[in-house]
Amino acid sequence: MADRTRLAVIGGGWAGLAAAVEACQAGAEVTLFEMASAPGGRARTVSAGAHALDNGQHILIGAYSASLSLLRTLGVDPAMALLRLPLQLRYPEQAGLQLRAGHPVPSFALAVLRHAGWPWRARLSLLRHCTAWALRRFECPEALSVAELCMGLADEVRADLVWPLCVAALNTPAERASARVFLRVLRDALFSGPGSADLLLPRLGLSDLLAHPAAAWLSGHGARLRMSQRVEALHASDAGAWLVDGERFDAVVLACSSVEAARLTQDLAPGWSGLARALRFEPIVTVYLESPGSALPSPMLALREGPADPAQFAFDLGQLDPRRSGQFSLVVSGAAAWTARGLDACAAACLQQAQRQLRWASTPRLLRVLAEKRATFACSPGLARPGSAIAPGLYAAGDYVDGPYPATLEGAVRAGMAAARQALPRSASR
């Protein structure tokens, strides 16, 4: 045991869990610190009275290879734990864009051509733009916003497709969202092979999907999990080692929030800490409703957002898990304007929106409203994100770390795995 690399992972969200699993597989002696009483971070199940509700409605896509690989490592079968659907943006009043199973490039082109809700000029314009983006290898200037990137598209296409895809992927309104990051997500969804654009909707609560299996796997592989323990101080020690609240480790992965990481590194690496501290955030509000006997036309629907209509998506939770029949969630992404009005006002507006835009067998009632005020960083054009390397033996992991993805579960998992590999020597077990 004395010859094994001692690694501290600070933070038990998806990035920290991914880092800890990667390090254990490499033979390291891992200790994971998490300030909350349970792992999972911003993708976990929370207690809400008589109901266990997720603290947000997360979606994966078929291109998220790292997340799917991690689930398999933990013994979670993605085919059982996730409902796989070809990409669709169905609205209550129209079928919307619906891809068929198979390779996403021809399926996307066919879906655009078959979209009866768009005039031919709009359909052909979208295909021309997508072809031009592909010929440029989905690259564009750093300073370009998604709204600027799509100025030439028809209003119908922007309203029905681009705006909801942008806010779903980047949690940032199109006028403030990075076109470069948006194009990277689009590229991976369309060009990562058959099924890469598929929607993967969790059938399980988020804690059962990853957090609990990861904690059990780590405990079974000798890792020490220290829940309800906030790290107060991080110091460099002798011979490149690190002291975490006075305890010596050979290397450290900071997988906590950017705010916590900035606090712990403000004296060690002021430049890195400053970049982390400068990040701005976008909230997400999830409104849970109950309506016995009701069902949506599909597990996920896009909704018409407007000045009095906050939500962009609705989910029929009973179609994901029959035990939750009659439960629904409405998601408000990029929700800063609504959180400023207060959660009660946001919930009331979502309830009224649901009654206007959806059909119900019984009058829906509010079950719970949950908000993540720092759900994601604001993915704006030209954003300077902190890198993973902070100092020798000290690395950052999180969905905010510099990389190709916005603040997604896949971005967190990839960052965690990469940080663990950087923190360990080529062979952690000597």
Solvent accessible surface area in square Angstrom, and as a share of the most:
residue,aa,sasa,rsa
1,M,142,0.63
2,A,106,0.83
3,D,89,0.46
4,R,64,0.24
5,T,7,0.04
6,R,63,0.23
7,L,0,0.00
8,A,0,0.00
9,V,0,0.00
10,I,9,0.05
11,G,8,0.08
12,G,0,0.00
13,G,14,0.13
14,W,9,0.03
15,A,7,0.05
16,G,0,0.00
17,L,2,0.01
18,A,0,0.00
19,A,0,0.00
20,A,0,0.00
21,V,3,0.02
22,E,35,0.16
23,A,0,0.00
24,C,17,0.10
25,Q,108,0.48
26,A,47,0.36
27,G,20,0.19
28,A,1,0.00
29,E,17,0.08
30,V,1,0.01
31,T,0,0.00
32,L,0,0.00
33,F,3,0.01
34,E,15,0.07
35,M,96,0.43
36,A,39,0.30
37,S,90,0.58
38,A,43,0.33
39,P,13,0.08
40,G,0,0.00
41,G,27,0.26
42,R,88,0.32
43,A,3,0.03
44,R,69,0.25
45,T,39,0.23
46,V,33,0.19
47,S,97,0.62
48,A,8,0.06
49,G,74,0.71
50,A,104,0.80
51,H,53,0.24
52,A,69,0.54
53,L,1,0.01
54,D,17,0.09
55,N,10,0.05
56,G,6,0.06
57,Q,32,0.14
58,H,48,0.21
59,I,48,0.25
60,L,0,0.00
61,I,26,0.13
62,G,16,0.15
63,A,10,0.08
64,Y,13,0.05
65,S,66,0.43
66,A,15,0.12
67,S,0,0.00
68,L,10,0.05
69,S,54,0.35
70,L,3,0.02
71,L,0,0.00
72,R,141,0.52
73,T,48,0.28
74,L,17,0.09
75,G,69,0.66
76,V,18,0.11
77,D,75,0.39
78,P,17,0.11
79,A,80,0.62
80,M,142,0.63
81,A,3,0.03
82,L,5,0.02
83,L,28,0.14
84,R,117,0.43
85,L,30,0.15
86,P,42,0.26
87,L,23,0.11
88,Q,25,0.11
89,L,6,0.03
90,R,78,0.29
91,Y,6,0.02
92,P,44,0.28
93,E,110,0.50
94,Q,50,0.22
95,A,59,0.46
96,G,12,0.12
97,L,3,0.02
98,Q,63,0.28
99,L,12,0.06
100,R,137,0.50
101,A,87,0.68
102,G,40,0.39
103,H,74,0.33
104,P,3,0.02
105,V,53,0.31
106,P,82,0.52
107,S,12,0.08
108,F,16,0.07
109,A,34,0.26
110,L,74,0.37
111,A,5,0.04
112,V,0,0.00
113,L,65,0.32
114,R,124,0.45
115,H,8,0.03
116,A,97,0.75
117,G,44,0.43
118,W,4,0.01
119,P,52,0.33
120,W,144,0.51
121,R,149,0.55
122,A,0,0.00
123,R,26,0.10
124,L,77,0.38
125,S,12,0.08
126,L,3,0.01
127,L,36,0.18
128,R,152,0.56
129,H,45,0.20
130,C,17,0.10
131,T,75,0.44
132,A,36,0.28
133,W,8,0.03
134,A,37,0.28
135,L,145,0.72
136,R,127,0.46
137,R,195,0.71
138,F,13,0.06
139,E,83,0.37
140,C,14,0.08
141,P,92,0.58
142,E,96,0.43
143,A,81,0.63
144,L,47,0.24
145,S,8,0.05
146,V,0,0.00
147,A,24,0.19
148,E,87,0.39
149,L,17,0.09
150,C,0,0.00
151,M,137,0.61
152,G,53,0.51
153,L,5,0.03
154,A,13,0.10
155,D,96,0.50
156,E,55,0.25
157,V,0,0.00
158,R,52,0.19
159,A,50,0.39
160,D,15,0.08
161,L,6,0.03
162,V,5,0.03
163,W,90,0.31
164,P,13,0.08
165,L,38,0.19
166,C,0,0.00
167,V,13,0.07
168,A,52,0.40
169,A,27,0.21
170,L,3,0.02
171,N,6,0.03
172,T,1,0.00
173,P,31,0.19
174,A,8,0.06
175,E,112,0.50
176,R,108,0.39
177,A,0,0.00
178,S,4,0.03
179,A,0,0.00
180,R,83,0.30
181,V,21,0.12
182,F,10,0.04
183,L,0,0.00
184,R,62,0.23
185,V,18,0.10
186,L,26,0.13
187,R,84,0.31
188,D,13,0.07
189,A,13,0.10
190,L,11,0.06
191,F,102,0.43
192,S,66,0.42
193,G,17,0.16
194,P,105,0.66
195,G,15,0.14
196,S,4,0.03
197,A,5,0.04
198,D,19,0.10
199,L,10,0.05
200,L,3,0.01
201,L,0,0.00
202,P,10,0.06
203,R,83,0.30
204,L,62,0.31
205,G,24,0.23
206,L,2,0.01
207,S,7,0.05
208,D,75,0.39
209,L,0,0.00
210,L,0,0.00
211,A,0,0.00
212,H,92,0.41
213,P,27,0.17
214,A,0,0.00
215,A,18,0.14
216,A,68,0.53
217,W,37,0.13
218,L,0,0.00
219,S,67,0.43
220,G,66,0.63
221,H,99,0.44
222,G,55,0.53
223,A,10,0.08
224,R,87,0.32
225,L,50,0.25
226,R,69,0.25
227,M,55,0.25
228,S,74,0.48
229,Q,63,0.28
230,R,103,0.38
231,V,4,0.02
232,E,103,0.46
233,A,34,0.26
234,L,8,0.04
235,H,101,0.45
236,A,64,0.50
237,S,33,0.22
238,D,93,0.48
239,A,102,0.79
240,G,50,0.48
241,A,3,0.03
242,W,12,0.04
243,L,53,0.26
244,V,1,0.01
245,D,62,0.32
246,G,57,0.55
247,E,49,0.22
248,R,100,0.36
249,F,1,0.00
250,D,53,0.27
251,A,3,0.02
252,V,0,0.00
253,V,0,0.00
254,L,0,0.00
255,A,10,0.07
256,C,18,0.11
257,S,53,0.34
258,S,5,0.03
259,V,57,0.33
260,E,21,0.10
261,A,0,0.00
262,A,3,0.02
263,R,64,0.23
264,L,13,0.06
265,T,0,0.00
266,Q,91,0.40
267,D,128,0.67
268,L,58,0.29
269,A,15,0.12
270,P,90,0.56
271,G,57,0.55
272,W,23,0.08
273,S,0,0.00
274,G,32,0.30
275,L,70,0.35
276,A,2,0.01
277,R,123,0.45
278,A,59,0.46
279,L,3,0.01
280,R,161,0.59
281,F,60,0.25
282,E,7,0.03
283,P,8,0.05
284,I,36,0.18
285,V,0,0.00
286,T,1,0.01
287,V,0,0.00
288,Y,3,0.01
289,L,0,0.00
290,E,35,0.16
291,S,0,0.00
292,P,91,0.57
293,G,70,0.67
294,S,11,0.07
295,A,70,0.54
296,L,11,0.06
297,P,76,0.48
298,S,9,0.06
299,P,15,0.10
300,M,11,0.05
301,L,0,0.00
302,A,1,0.01
303,L,8,0.04
304,R,80,0.29
305,E,105,0.47
306,G,24,0.23
307,P,127,0.80
308,A,62,0.48
309,D,23,0.12
310,P,0,0.00
311,A,0,0.00
312,Q,8,0.03
313,F,7,0.03
314,A,0,0.00
315,F,3,0.01
316,D,3,0.01
317,L,7,0.03
318,G,15,0.15
319,Q,67,0.30
320,L,9,0.04
321,D,17,0.09
322,P,111,0.70
323,R,200,0.73
324,R,47,0.17
325,S,85,0.55
326,G,4,0.04
327,Q,20,0.09
328,F,1,0.00
329,S,0,0.00
330,L,0,0.00
331,V,10,0.05
332,V,1,0.01
333,S,9,0.06
334,G,18,0.17
335,A,1,0.01
336,A,46,0.36
337,A,69,0.54
338,W,25,0.09
339,T,33,0.19
340,A,91,0.71
341,R,139,0.51
342,G,27,0.26
343,L,57,0.28
344,D,121,0.63
345,A,44,0.34
346,C,0,0.00
347,A,2,0.02
348,A,46,0.36
349,A,12,0.10
350,C,0,0.00
351,L,40,0.20
352,Q,97,0.43
353,Q,0,0.00
354,A,0,0.00
355,Q,83,0.37
356,R,139,0.51
357,Q,39,0.17
358,L,13,0.06
359,R,226,0.82
360,W,50,0.18
361,A,77,0.60
362,S,40,0.26
363,T,107,0.62
364,P,7,0.04
365,R,132,0.48
366,L,70,0.35
367,L,29,0.14
368,R,94,0.34
369,V,26,0.15
370,L,22,0.11
371,A,32,0.25
372,E,36,0.16
373,K,143,0.61
374,R,134,0.49
375,A,11,0.08
376,T,12,0.07
377,F,4,0.02
378,A,18,0.14
379,C,2,0.01
380,S,37,0.24
381,P,39,0.24
382,G,45,0.43
383,L,57,0.28
384,A,61,0.47
385,R,27,0.10
386,P,0,0.00
387,G,31,0.30
388,S,29,0.19
389,A,64,0.50
390,I,23,0.12
391,A,28,0.22
392,P,115,0.72
393,G,16,0.16
394,L,0,0.00
395,Y,34,0.13
396,A,0,0.00
397,A,0,0.00
398,G,6,0.06
399,D,15,0.08
400,Y,9,0.03
401,V,11,0.06
402,D,91,0.47
403,G,32,0.30
404,P,59,0.37
405,Y,7,0.03
406,P,0,0.00
407,A,16,0.13
408,T,21,0.12
409,L,15,0.08
410,E,0,0.00
411,G,10,0.09
412,A,10,0.07
413,V,0,0.00
414,R,81,0.29
415,A,18,0.14
416,G,0,0.00
417,M,28,0.12
418,A,39,0.30
419,A,0,0.00
420,A,0,0.00
421,R,138,0.51
422,Q,82,0.36
423,A,11,0.09
424,L,17,0.08
425,P,65,0.41
426,R,249,0.91
427,S,66,0.43
428,A,1,0.01
429,S,60,0.39
430,R,189,0.69
